[in-house]
């Protein structure tokens, strides 16, 4: 669905200090990144033929050696353990957006994925699945307790399209369901990112994909991106042009892209350290024509919103 306390100071004990007074912006994200990385390991019985041989910690990493939506390929089980699917409605759930698990209780998504013009507010979140019709045994579903839109997100402008979803009951973390890290620096290493989602695989298709798809996209320079959005720049959608909190990515030759239904999903990269972890670089926001030539898409830059994310997720 990619759419175009009050507090009395004298009552606070002196020993209570907010994390922001101890941590700098991004420090908390990096600390939690290392913590969540431990969930890739699971205890297994040692395979020796004696009683009480004990257990050993075994890696359950599902990231493939070369990570490769439109022009993409199917993701495999445990490959993207942070991938979330967001549903709308009550009696009948319509799964329309993606998101990224960034803590036990929070999902990072697009602001426009917090409410659908047709089906109302987002109500459900699923994690730990790679096929919508045949969810894995370990799939977990939660009700949404709170939807938090970035305070600067204001349509019709497409800026600050980031949102947070808090679930009613924390996810049980394991090798198949565990949070991703957040990219905290404005500069992005490398030239390509990986996008994932259950969205449409062709512009003309009516429905999204049953399978979780992955695709590798190239970061597009601002000058090239301007050509795609020149009609919108200076208008109601992009009044201030391509501001620094936006990332442009795609393939100028066409054939690879995100599409409707991928909104809110991650644009990510694989980390060397911690082991078997992704870092979320961007949040899928909007575009024009899926997979067409000279038609990259726009992603909200996560590094621009680290302070806001941390203050809500780890206050």
VENTA-V60696 format. One record per pair of residues at least 12 apart in sequence whose C-alpha atoms are under 7 Angstrom apart, sorted by the first residue. I is the first residue (numbers start at 0). GAP is how many residues later the second one is. D is the distance in Angstrom with one decimal. If there is no record, write none. Layout:
BEGIN
I&GAP&D, I&GAP&D
END
This chain:
BEGIN
0&95&5.6, 0&96&6.0, 0&259&4.3, 0&260&4.0, 0&261&6.6, 0&262&5.8, 1&257&6.5, 1&258&4.4, 1&259&5.9, 1&260&6.4, 1&261&4.7, 1&283&6.4, 1&284&5.5, 2&283&6.1, 3&282&6.1, 18&296&6.6, 24&281&6.8, 24&282&5.7, 25&158&5.6, 25&280&6.2, 28&153&6.3, 32&148&4.9, 33&240&6.2, 35&142&6.6, 35&143&6.3, 36&237&6.3, 36&238&6.8, 36&240&6.4, 38&134&6.8, 38&135&5.2, 38&136&5.4, 38&139&6.7, 39&19&5.8, 39&20&5.4, 39&21&5.8, 39&134&6.8, 39&135&4.4, 40&16&5.9, 40&17&5.3, 40&18&4.5, 40&19&5.8, 40&134&6.5, 41&15&5.4, 41&16&5.3, 41&17&6.5, 41&18&6.9, 42&12&6.0, 42&13&5.5, 42&14&4.5, 42&15&6.1, 43&12&5.4, 43&13&6.3, 43&14&6.6, 59&115&5.8, 60&17&7.0, 60&215&5.9, 61&15&6.8, 61&16&4.6, 61&17&4.2, 62&16&4.5, 62&213&6.7, 63&15&6.9, 67&146&6.3, 67&147&5.2, 67&148&5.0, 68&128&6.4, 68&130&6.1, 68&131&6.4, 68&132&4.9, 68&144&5.3, 68&145&6.2, 68&146&6.5, 68&188&6.4, 68&189&5.4, 68&190&6.7, 69&131&4.6, 69&132&6.2, 69&185&6.5, 69&186&5.0, 69&187&5.2, 69&188&6.2, 69&221&6.3, 70&144&6.7, 70&184&5.4, 70&185&4.5, 70&186&7.0, 71&141&6.2, 71&142&5.3, 71&143&4.3, 71&184&6.8, 72&140&5.5, 72&141&5.6, 72&142&6.6, 73&137&6.5, 73&138&6.0, 73&139&4.6, 73&140&6.2, 74&55&6.8, 74&137&5.7, 74&138&5.4, 74&139&5.9, 75&54&6.9, 76&53&6.3, 77&98&4.9, 80&47&6.2, 80&95&5.0, 80&96&4.7, 80&97&5.5, 81&18&5.4, 81&19&4.8, 81&95&6.0, 81&96&5.4, 81&97&4.9, 81&98&5.5, 82&16&6.2, 82&17&5.0, 82&18&6.4, 82&44&6.3, 83&14&5.7, 83&15&4.8, 83&16&5.4, 83&17&6.3, 83&41&6.6, 83&42&5.6, 83&43&4.7, 84&12&6.1, 84&13&4.7, 84&14&6.1, 84&40&5.6, 84&41&5.1, 84&42&6.5, 85&12&5.7, 85&13&7.0, 85&36&6.8, 85&38&5.8, 85&39&4.7, 85&40&6.6, 86&35&5.8, 86&36&5.9, 86&37&4.8, 86&38&6.1, 87&31&6.0, 87&32&6.7, 87&33&6.2, 87&34&4.5, 87&35&5.3, 87&36&6.6, 88&30&5.6, 88&31&6.6, 88&33&7.0, 88&34&6.4, 95&165&5.3, 96&16&6.1, 96&164&5.2, 96&165&5.9, 96&166&5.3, 96&167&6.0, 97&99&6.2, 97&164&5.8, 97&165&5.8, 97&166&4.9, 97&167&4.3, 98&165&5.0, 98&166&4.4, 98&167&6.5, 99&165&6.3, 99&166&6.2, 100&77&7.0, 100&78&4.8, 100&79&6.4, 101&77&4.4, 101&78&5.4, 101&79&6.7, 102&76&5.4, 103&66&5.0, 103&67&5.2, 103&69&7.0, 104&61&5.5, 104&62&5.5, 104&64&6.9, 104&65&4.6, 104&66&6.4, 105&58&6.6, 105&59&5.5, 105&60&4.7, 105&61&6.5, 105&207&6.7, 106&57&5.7, 106&58&5.0, 106&59&6.6, 107&55&6.1, 107&56&4.9, 107&57&6.6, 108&53&5.9, 108&54&5.2, 108&55&6.0, 108&155&4.1, 108&156&6.3, 108&174&6.4, 109&51&5.2, 109&52&4.2, 109&53&5.0, 109&153&6.6, 109&154&4.2, 109&173&6.4, 109&174&6.9, 109&175&6.3, 110&38&5.3, 110&39&6.8, 110&50&4.8, 110&51&4.5, 110&52&4.3, 111&49&6.7, 112&151&6.4, 113&33&6.2, 122&20&5.9, 122&21&5.1, 123&18&5.8, 123&19&4.7, 123&20&5.5, 124&16&5.7, 124&17&5.3, 124&18&6.4, 124&19&6.9, 125&14&5.7, 125&15&4.4, 125&16&6.5, 126&12&5.9, 126&13&5.5, 126&14&6.6, 126&50&6.5, 127&12&6.4, 127&48&5.9, 127&49&5.3, 129&81&5.7, 129&82&4.9, 130&79&5.4, 130&80&4.4, 130&81&6.2, 131&78&5.1, 131&79&6.5, 132&77&6.4, 141&25&6.1, 141&26&6.6, 141&27&6.6, 142&24&5.7, 142&25&5.6, 143&21&6.8, 143&22&6.0, 143&23&4.4, 143&24&5.7, 144&21&5.6, 144&22&5.0, 144&23&4.8, 145&19&5.9, 145&20&5.0, 145&21&6.9, 146&17&6.0, 146&18&4.8, 146&19&6.5, 147&15&5.6, 147&16&5.0, 147&17&6.3, 148&13&6.7, 148&14&4.6, 148&15&6.5, 149&12&5.9, 149&13&5.7, 155&80&6.0, 155&81&5.5, 156&79&5.8, 156&80&4.1, 156&81&5.9, 157&79&5.4, 157&80&6.4, 159&140&6.7, 160&124&6.4, 160&139&6.3, 161&138&6.8, 179&97&6.4, 179&98&5.5, 179&99&5.9, 179&100&6.8, 180&97&6.0, 180&98&4.5, 180&99&6.2, 181&97&5.1, 181&98&5.0, 181&99&6.9, 182&96&5.4, 182&97&5.6, 182&98&5.3, 182&119&6.5, 182&120&5.8, 183&119&4.6, 183&122&6.5, 184&118&5.6, 185&117&5.6, 190&27&5.8, 190&28&5.7, 191&24&6.5, 191&25&5.4, 191&26&4.3, 191&27&5.7, 192&23&5.7, 192&24&5.4, 192&25&6.5, 192&74&6.0, 192&75&5.4, 192&76&5.5, 193&20&6.7, 193&21&5.6, 193&22&4.5, 193&23&6.1, 193&73&5.5, 193&74&5.2, 193&75&6.1, 194&19&5.7, 194&20&5.4, 194&21&6.4, 194&71&5.8, 194&72&4.5, 194&73&6.4, 195&16&6.9, 195&17&5.6, 195&18&4.5, 195&19&6.6, 195&69&6.4, 195&70&6.3, 196&15&5.5, 196&16&5.5, 196&17&6.8, 196&65&4.8, 196&68&6.1, 197&12&6.5, 197&13&6.2, 197&14&5.0, 197&15&6.2, 197&63&6.2, 197&64&6.0, 198&60&5.8, 198&61&5.4, 198&62&3.8, 198&63&4.5, 199&59&5.6, 199&60&5.7, 199&61&6.2, 201&88&6.8, 202&86&6.8, 202&87&5.3, 207&53&6.2, 214&41&7.0, 216&32&6.0, 216&33&4.9, 216&34&6.3, 216&39&7.0, 217&31&5.4, 217&32&5.3, 217&33&6.1, 218&29&6.0, 218&30&4.3, 218&31&6.6, 219&28&5.3, 219&29&5.1, 219&30&6.8, 224&23&6.4, 224&71&6.9, 227&66&6.5, 227&67&5.8, 244&55&6.1, 244&56&5.0, 244&59&5.6, 245&52&6.5, 245&53&5.8, 245&54&4.9, 245&55&5.3, 246&51&5.7, 246&52&5.0, 246&53&6.1, 246&54&5.8, 247&48&6.4, 247&49&5.8, 247&50&4.8, 247&51&6.3, 248&47&5.4, 248&48&5.6, 248&49&6.6, 249&46&4.4, 249&47&6.2, 250&45&6.3, 251&41&5.3, 251&42&4.3, 251&43&6.4, 251&44&6.6, 252&40&4.9, 252&41&6.4, 253&37&5.0, 253&38&4.7, 253&39&4.0, 253&40&6.6, 254&36&4.6, 254&37&6.4, 255&35&5.1, 256&33&5.9, 256&34&4.9, 257&32&6.4, 258&31&5.3, 261&22&6.8, 262&21&4.9, 262&22&5.6, 263&19&5.4, 263&20&5.0, 263&21&6.4, 264&18&5.8, 264&19&5.4, 265&14&6.0, 265&16&5.9, 265&17&5.0, 265&18&6.2, 266&13&6.0, 266&14&5.6, 266&15&4.7, 266&16&6.0, 266&17&6.8, 267&12&4.4, 267&13&5.1, 267&14&6.7, 279&22&7.0, 280&20&6.2, 280&21&5.5, 281&17&5.3, 281&18&5.2, 281&19&4.7, 281&20&5.2, 282&16&5.1, 282&17&5.0, 282&18&6.8, 282&19&7.0, 283&14&6.7, 283&15&4.6, 283&16&6.7, 284&13&5.7, 284&14&5.0, 284&15&6.4, 285&12&5.4
END
